[in-house]
Amino acid sequence: MARALAAAIVVSLLAVSGAGDTGAQTPRVGGTVVFGPVSELRCLNPVNATCGLPAVFQKVLEPAFVLAPDFTLRPQLVSSATFTRTPPFTVTLEIDPDARWSDRVPVSARDFVFTHDAIVGHLPPDHQAVHGLVRSVRAVGAKTVRVVLRSRAAEWRTLFPFVLPGHALRGQGLEEIWRDGIVNPRTGAPIGSGPFLVQSWERGRQLTLVRNPNYWGPHTAYLDRIVFRFCRNACGLPPPAEVLEALRQGDVDLAFTRDTAIVSELRRIPGVKVLAAPLPGLDHLTLRLGPGGHTALKHKLVRRALAYGIDRVAIARSALGELAPSYPVSNSAVLLNTSRYYRPNWDVYRYRPALARRLLEQAGCRRGADGIYACAGERLSLRFWTIAGATFRVRTVELIQRQLRRVGVEVELNFAPPLILFNQILPSGAFDAAELAFFNLDATDTYGCGGSFNRTGYCQRLVTADFDQSDRILDAAQRARVLNRADARMAKDVPVIPLFQTPNVIAFRTTIRNVVAASVHELWNAEDWWLER
């Protein structure tokens, strides 16, 4: 089952390693931090699929569980949760007794029921996380919610990635609300359960959050406001040149980039600190085994030859530049290096070009006069795709092109904007390999037989059975054992080639204090940020 809603929580990601030095100073209340350049949103309605679910929501509409820096889900709006292991599979959530909306109305069990009904009633199935497994959601007390599932679901904590204020929205046309703000339609006043509220949206320029004076958490935010400054033109990720210009000109106080090539330039900007850490994303090569891909890729020996013909250590160094020492090669296709359950199941694939050539010959391929192999009479020329403008990915595929040429494989490089690549090229199967990243990987959908996001065409029944089983295991350690078993089986089949954990870089004024390590999203602890005098 697709879990696009849960994954979208962290689509807008920022990585930070280390922390701004708070020293012994007392946090100062007040001031503004300008963050950018960032992509402008379409709207702010989480039950309108066209809006998406940017990280800004987590500081305005808090989730039941929040993704923490160690990539575990921790209670946020809820104070405790229990679940049964036998039918009927029941999750009972106790809402924090102090949780309340900015208008001082308590966050209630009725709000959770209202939110579930809104998600099921207004979002398409592939945006509904595990809601498709829900049999019933009931308020069994003012602050107690009971969810009955049709089957066990390992990702039950993602059921409420946001909670809506039912007392403000009941009776409203939910798909039409919150085009330009998050407000109570009855009063027009900003509303939220988080430490910040949406104050204003200047289309084409910026979005402004202000402190929620009635926040129920440990303390109200120190900053008066956070301003999100938009890119000059529509952008997915901020253009590196625009990031550098904005920081140098003083137009923004905090910026992020995934272009590792500009790290040294960022570090030379006076009064700016640069930090980096891996994101919860796995950069890899997806190989097309199914229809549309090169016929030779159906042969397991050919795919193994590609894995041995690529120097993944050199690729990481080239792609990540100064950050490379902090980013080891990934040797799992299902778990991140930063996971406590990570096992290096793909470590066997070290750079061995001579072995790569032997495997190609064992597969029946014959080397031509120009040094390129032909398999079953078809020249081994592979169409590689990646995202246009993603510089570290471009460097990656260019290096792979040179490496594979040495083992007798020709690589034709192609680049496309993200929407074209993900919505047209990959679903069509008209590619041989693609360099991209998986975020919040749903292994069943991505690698399972007939998975809705399976772009490889890979189908191995034991692997699929393992992933299906893992979806129903509630204990994290036990689930990881099954995932690692499936990963070890995949390493023998090579439908993908893992490369490295996706990087990200943040640069911010040294006057911003208490920026805490969090490879989760840009506002992870924004209520704790403060400005030194």
Secondary structure by P-SEA (a helix, b strand, c coil): cccccccccccbbbbbcccccccccccccbbbbbbccbbbbccccccccccccccccccccccccccccccbbbbccccbbbbbccccbbbbbbccccccccccccccaaaaaaaaaaaaaccccccccccccccccccccccbbbbbbccccccccccccccccccccccccccccccccccccccccccccccccccccccccbbbbbbcccccccccccccbbbbbbcccccccccaaaaaaaaaaccccccccccccaaaaaaacccbbbbbbbccccbbbbbccccccccccccaaaaaaaaaacaaaaaaaaacccccccccccccccccccccccccccccccccaaaaaaaaaaacccccccccccccccccbbbbbccccaaaaaaaaaaaaaaaaaabbbbbbbbbcaaaaaccccccccccbbbbbbccccccccccccccccccccccaaaaaaaaaaaacccaaaaaaaaaaaaaaaaaaccccccccbbbbbbbbcccccccccccccccccccccccc
